[in-house]
Amino acid sequence: MNKQKKGIAPSKSKGFTLIELLVVIAIIGLLATIVTVSLNTARAKARDVKRISDIGQFKVALQMYYDANGYYPVGQDGDALVLLTPVYINSLPKDPLNNLDFKYCVSASHGYHLGTNAPLEAANSALNSDADKAAADCAAGGFDGTDNVYDVIP
């Protein structure tokens, strides 16, 4: 006895055709590409947010150092910023992409000049409110503070 449901014809093929498989693989590939591009953009924005946050932490630590000592730490980049640890900042943050120190120098005209050592990776509105000032004594070290570098002064 062969029982069949009414309205359903028996299928002659028991699998997918090559064309159907290729279409599904192409769709999956397209979706994977879109997700990867979106993820890379999100990662770049996250690194920028971390850089700006780290600059804010340095700014607070530098102000606490100044309040305690009456002057900002003297030196260039990580050599001077290491004086902030462990009293004013737990550990020195590094750039999230290349693990380099943040740019820093003492400026006679501004007190100090602090910024990222690399440009921000994404279009960021924070660049509209940063310092964008070049201290003459900092420019010699390759740190002029022009956009797209996020930089601050006190």
Backbone as CSV, one residue per row, in Angstrom:
resi,resn,N_x,N_y,N_z,CA_x,CA_y,CA_z,C_x,C_y,C_z
1,MET,0.823,-1.175,0.000,0.000,0.000,0.000,0.869,1.240,0.000
2,ASN,0.637,2.058,-0.917,1.380,3.292,-1.069,0.461,4.450,-0.730
3,LYS,0.725,5.086,0.440,-0.126,6.203,0.867,0.555,7.506,0.507
4,GLN,-0.188,8.417,-0.106,0.307,9.747,-0.438,-0.694,10.765,0.072
5,LYS,-0.132,11.959,0.449,-1.016,13.037,0.864,-1.650,13.641,-0.379
6,LYS,-2.870,14.086,-0.194,-3.551,14.687,-1.320,-2.962,16.055,-1.630
7,GLY,-2.804,16.386,-2.893,-2.361,17.686,-3.335,-0.853,17.825,-3.458
8,ILE,-0.104,16.862,-3.051,1.353,16.948,-3.142,1.817,15.905,-4.136
9,ALA,2.500,16.408,-5.160,3.005,15.497,-6.184,4.336,14.929,-5.709
10,PRO,4.590,13.691,-6.022,5.867,13.100,-5.618,7.023,13.802,-6.343
11,SER,8.101,14.073,-5.622,9.254,14.769,-6.185,10.154,13.781,-6.900
12,LYS,10.622,14.198,-8.078,11.505,13.336,-8.841,12.956,13.537,-8.439
13,SER,13.319,14.800,-7.984,14.707,15.047,-7.577,14.780,15.129,-6.064
14,LYS,15.905,14.723,-5.527,16.051,14.698,-4.079,17.143,15.641,-3.598
15,GLY,17.546,16.656,-4.376,18.605,17.573,-3.969,18.457,18.916,-4.649
16,PHE,19.468,19.756,-4.437,19.479,21.080,-5.041,20.250,21.046,-6.348
17,THR,19.887,21.918,-7.238,20.638,22.010,-8.491,21.901,22.834,-8.236
18,LEU,22.842,22.746,-9.129,24.089,23.491,-9.020,23.824,24.992,-9.039
19,ILE,22.893,25.431,-9.832,22.544,26.856,-9.921,21.995,27.341,-8.585
20,GLU,21.127,26.590,-7.964,20.574,26.987,-6.667,21.675,27.109,-5.620
21,LEU,22.584,26.169,-5.594,23.699,26.227,-4.641,24.593,27.441,-4.893
22,LEU,24.886,27.746,-6.150,25.729,28.894,-6.480,25.066,30.207,-6.087
23,VAL,23.752,30.301,-6.278,23.034,31.514,-5.888,23.097,31.700,-4.375
24,VAL,22.900,30.662,-3.616,22.948,30.752,-2.150,24.351,31.129,-1.692
25,ILE,25.380,30.538,-2.266,26.760,30.860,-1.902,27.078,32.316,-2.237
26,ALA,26.611,32.805,-3.375,26.842,34.200,-3.759,26.158,35.152,-2.780
27,ILE,24.954,34.847,-2.367,24.240,35.694,-1.405,24.968,35.710,-0.065
28,ILE,25.409,34.567,0.402,26.147,34.489,1.668,27.453,35.287,1.572
29,GLY,28.142,35.183,0.454,29.380,35.936,0.254,29.148,37.432,0.267
30,LEU,28.075,37.876,-0.368,27.730,39.294,-0.398,27.409,39.810,1.000
31,LEU,26.635,39.055,1.752,26.304,39.447,3.121,27.550,39.483,4.004
32,ALA,28.448,38.524,3.851,29.685,38.495,4.633,30.555,39.707,4.326
33,THR,30.615,40.110,3.069,31.394,41.288,2.682,30.818,42.545,3.312
34,ILE,29.517,42.701,3.280,28.867,43.872,3.870,29.123,43.923,5.372
35,VAL,29.014,42.808,6.049,29.249,42.760,7.495,30.701,43.095,7.813
36,THR,31.643,42.586,7.040,33.064,42.850,7.273,33.382,44.328,7.107
37,VAL,32.873,44.961,6.086,33.109,46.394,5.869,32.518,47.206,7.015
38,SER,31.315,46.879,7.433,30.689,47.590,8.547,31.469,47.395,9.833
39,LEU,31.978,46.207,10.050,32.742,45.908,11.253,34.053,46.681,11.269
40,ASN,34.728,46.807,10.138,35.974,47.563,10.072,35.740,49.036,10.379
41,THR,34.652,49.591,9.891,34.319,50.985,10.173,34.039,51.164,11.656
42,ALA,33.327,50.247,12.247,33.027,50.328,13.678,34.301,50.213,14.507
43,ARG,35.228,49.366,14.093,36.498,49.222,14.820,37.308,50.512,14.757
44,ALA,37.345,51.159,13.593,38.083,52.420,13.457,37.474,53.494,14.364
45,LYS,36.155,53.576,14.408,35.500,54.555,15.275,35.770,54.247,16.743
46,ALA,35.780,52.978,17.107,36.058,52.595,18.489,37.486,52.971,18.886
47,ARG,38.444,52.790,17.972,39.829,53.194,18.271,39.921,54.701,18.456
48,ASP,39.184,55.461,17.654,39.179,56.915,17.797,38.592,57.334,19.144
49,VAL,37.516,56.703,19.543,36.909,57.020,20.835,37.881,56.710,21.963
50,LYS,38.612,55.612,21.853,39.602,55.260,22.876,40.719,56.291,22.920
51,ARG,41.191,56.739,21.760,42.245,57.767,21.724,41.788,59.043,22.430
52,ILE,40.577,59.488,22.127,40.060,60.718,22.715,39.866,60.544,24.221
53,SER,39.395,59.390,24.635,39.234,59.108,26.059,40.581,59.100,26.776
54,ASP,41.582,58.487,26.155,42.917,58.446,26.755,43.505,59.844,26.898
55,ILE,43.286,60.700,25.898,43.751,62.088,25.975,43.082,62.780,27.166
56,GLY,41.797,62.527,27.375,41.096,63.103,28.525,41.683,62.636,29.849
57,GLN,42.042,61.339,29.930,42.669,60.815,31.146,44.027,61.468,31.382
58,PHE,44.803,61.625,30.327,46.095,62.296,30.448,45.918,63.742,30.913
59,LYS,44.920,64.409,30.372,44.684,65.809,30.713,44.395,65.959,32.210
60,VAL,43.565,65.076,32.745,43.259,65.108,34.180,44.513,64.794,34.998
61,ALA,45.280,63.789,34.589,46.500,63.417,35.313,47.529,64.548,35.278
62,LEU,47.652,65.206,34.115,48.584,66.332,34.014,48.162,67.485,34.918
63,GLN,46.876,67.728,35.015,46.402,68.802,35.883,46.659,68.461,37.348
64,MET,46.446,67.199,37.729,46.739,66.791,39.111,48.237,66.906,39.404
65,TYR,49.070,66.534,38.449,50.520,66.661,38.606,50.896,68.131,38.787
66,TYR,50.307,68.994,37.975,50.586,70.432,38.067,50.154,70.993,39.423
67,ASP,48.994,70.586,39.887,48.497,71.060,41.186,49.422,70.633,42.323
68,ALA,49.996,69.443,42.220,50.873,68.932,43.275,52.284,69.505,43.202
69,ASN,52.790,69.799,41.988,54.193,70.178,41.831,54.416,71.615,41.367
70,GLY,53.402,72.254,40.814,53.552,73.618,40.355,54.095,73.743,38.937
71,TYR,54.314,72.630,38.256,54.790,72.630,36.864,54.369,71.315,36.214
72,TYR,54.382,71.309,34.887,54.055,70.093,34.147,55.313,69.253,33.982
73,PRO,55.187,67.929,33.831,56.383,67.096,33.642,57.167,67.534,32.406
74,VAL,58.476,67.574,32.525,59.331,68.055,31.447,59.860,66.866,30.660
75,GLY,59.874,66.990,29.339,60.393,65.939,28.471,59.515,65.789,27.245
76,GLN,59.775,64.746,26.489,59.030,64.480,25.266,58.285,63.155,25.391
77,ASP,57.076,63.127,24.946,56.264,61.920,24.789,56.263,61.057,26.045
78,GLY,56.544,59.770,25.910,56.457,58.820,27.013,57.471,59.051,28.113
79,ASP,58.613,59.693,27.782,59.625,59.955,28.800,59.073,60.853,29.902
80,ALA,58.310,61.855,29.535,57.735,62.763,30.524,56.451,62.197,31.115
81,LEU,55.661,61.538,30.305,54.367,61.045,30.779,54.519,59.918,31.791
82,VAL,55.659,59.226,31.771,55.873,58.150,32.726,55.943,58.705,34.155
83,LEU,56.232,59.988,34.306,56.265,60.617,35.628,54.874,60.669,36.268
84,LEU,53.849,60.480,35.469,52.480,60.500,35.988,52.101,59.199,36.677
85,THR,52.809,58.115,36.382,52.463,56.807,36.943,53.206,56.584,38.242
86,PRO,52.725,55.834,39.146,51.358,55.338,39.317,50.480,56.274,40.136
87,VAL,51.015,57.453,40.513,50.286,58.342,41.416,49.093,58.998,40.739
88,TYR,49.288,59.522,39.530,48.237,60.325,38.881,47.459,59.553,37.828
89,ILE,48.051,58.521,37.296,47.378,57.650,36.330,47.941,56.252,36.549
90,ASN,47.076,55.261,36.530,47.487,53.897,36.868,48.545,53.356,35.919
91,SER,48.305,53.449,34.639,49.278,53.016,33.635,49.125,53.911,32.415
92,LEU,50.190,54.001,31.639,50.158,54.873,30.467,49.418,54.208,29.319
93,PRO,48.327,54.810,28.859,47.653,54.258,27.692,48.532,54.411,26.447
94,LYS,48.394,53.493,25.534,49.101,53.537,24.251,48.068,53.654,23.141
95,ASP,48.532,54.044,21.968,47.640,54.125,20.821,47.081,52.731,20.530
96,PRO,45.764,52.587,20.343,45.177,51.258,20.169,45.551,50.559,18.861
97,LEU,46.035,51.296,17.882,46.356,50.671,16.607,47.826,50.269,16.520
98,ASN,48.717,51.181,16.866,50.145,50.891,16.685,50.927,50.809,17.986
99,ASN,50.256,50.918,19.137,50.852,50.741,20.461,51.988,51.735,20.739
100,LEU,51.940,52.916,20.139,52.942,53.946,20.375,52.470,54.913,21.455
101,ASP,53.422,55.658,22.016,53.097,56.670,23.012,52.323,57.817,22.375
102,PHE,51.569,58.522,23.208,50.920,59.743,22.765,51.968,60.851,22.709
103,LYS,51.739,61.845,21.865,52.664,62.966,21.731,52.444,63.949,22.869
104,TYR,53.546,64.430,23.433,53.473,65.362,24.544,54.736,66.202,24.561
105,CYS,54.575,67.471,24.861,55.732,68.310,25.142,55.285,69.490,25.983
106,VAL,56.227,70.027,26.740,55.968,71.215,27.530,56.138,72.416,26.613
107,SER,55.203,73.322,26.696,55.210,74.506,25.840,55.250,75.756,26.706
108,ALA,56.163,76.647,26.390,56.261,77.894,27.153,55.015,78.749,26.983
109,SER,54.411,78.695,25.821,53.260,79.557,25.561,51.932,78.957,26.015
110,HIS,51.837,77.609,26.086,50.558,76.974,26.408,50.585,76.123,27.672
111,GLY,51.712,75.856,28.243,51.808,74.946,29.380,52.246,73.572,28.926
112,TYR,51.444,72.943,28.120,51.821,71.679,27.487,51.016,71.509,26.210
113,HIS,51.429,70.570,25.412,50.735,70.214,24.182,50.673,68.687,24.164
114,LEU,49.488,68.136,24.077,49.267,66.702,24.169,48.373,66.263,23.028
115,GLY,48.689,65.139,22.401,47.840,64.669,21.314,48.155,63.256,20.886
116,THR,47.387,62.783,19.925,47.603,61.456,19.371,48.804,61.507,18.445
117,ASN,49.476,60.371,18.289,50.632,60.358,17.396,50.238,60.000,15.975
118,ALA,48.977,59.686,15.775,48.474,59.331,14.448,47.132,60.022,14.243
119,PRO,46.755,60.275,13.020,45.459,60.904,12.768,44.308,60.004,13.198
120,LEU,43.189,60.632,13.528,41.984,59.851,13.784,41.589,59.169,12.488
121,GLU,41.036,57.971,12.599,40.774,57.149,11.423,39.441,57.457,10.753
122,ALA,38.494,57.972,11.491,37.168,58.220,10.939,36.856,59.713,11.044
123,ALA,35.922,60.170,10.244,35.484,61.557,10.361,34.881,61.726,11.745
124,ASN,35.416,62.658,12.513,35.022,62.760,13.905,34.764,64.220,14.258
125,SER,33.635,64.492,14.894,33.290,65.862,15.263,34.186,66.387,16.375
126,ALA,34.914,65.508,17.077,35.833,65.949,18.128,36.938,66.830,17.557
127,LEU,37.261,66.654,16.284,38.301,67.464,15.661,37.874,68.927,15.529
128,ASN,36.575,69.204,15.641,36.100,70.582,15.559,36.380,71.365,16.836
129,SER,36.639,70.657,17.949,36.817,71.339,19.230,38.196,71.097,19.839
130,ASP,39.126,70.488,19.114,40.454,70.269,19.686,41.305,71.522,19.519
131,ALA,42.568,71.462,19.958,43.401,72.669,20.045,43.848,73.178,18.676
132,ASP,44.366,72.319,17.825,44.890,72.710,16.511,45.899,73.850,16.598
133,LYS,46.759,73.781,17.593,47.784,74.807,17.745,49.143,74.153,17.734
134,ALA,50.054,74.780,17.073,51.421,74.283,17.015,52.279,75.109,17.955
135,ALA,52.801,74.458,18.966,53.750,75.127,19.838,55.111,75.042,19.174
136,ALA,55.807,76.164,19.094,57.078,76.214,18.362,58.077,75.203,18.899
137,ASP,58.101,75.002,20.210,59.067,74.065,20.765,58.632,72.607,20.614
138,CYS,57.412,72.355,20.172,56.946,70.986,19.949,57.088,70.566,18.495
139,ALA,57.056,71.527,17.585,57.095,71.207,16.161,58.398,70.506,15.786
140,ALA,59.480,70.765,16.535,60.769,70.131,16.222,60.694,68.624,16.372
141,GLY,59.829,68.137,17.254,59.688,66.704,17.451,58.703,66.057,16.503
142,GLY,58.222,66.782,15.499,57.284,66.223,14.538,55.851,66.241,15.017
143,PHE,55.537,67.115,15.967,54.192,67.181,16.528,53.693,68.609,16.380
144,ASP,52.933,68.846,15.327,52.448,70.201,15.103,50.975,70.379,15.444
145,GLY,50.263,69.311,15.750,48.886,69.426,16.214,47.858,69.799,15.178
146,THR,48.192,69.696,13.899,47.195,70.026,12.880,46.275,68.837,12.658
147,ASP,45.088,69.118,12.127,44.138,68.025,11.870,44.723,67.076,10.850
148,ASN,44.461,65.868,10.964,43.474,65.097,11.694,43.997,64.526,12.996
149,VAL,44.974,65.173,13.618,45.487,64.756,14.913,44.628,65.417,15.989
150,TYR,44.169,64.631,16.959,43.402,65.177,18.059,44.399,65.632,19.124
151,ASP,44.387,66.922,19.454,45.336,67.450,20.416,44.661,68.453,21.351
152,VAL,45.254,68.584,22.545,44.711,69.494,23.554,45.847,70.280,24.187
153,ILE,45.487,71.413,24.735,46.368,72.217,25.574,45.547,72.580,26.795
154,PRO,46.181,72.952,27.924,45.379,73.272,29.119,44.561,74.542,28.946
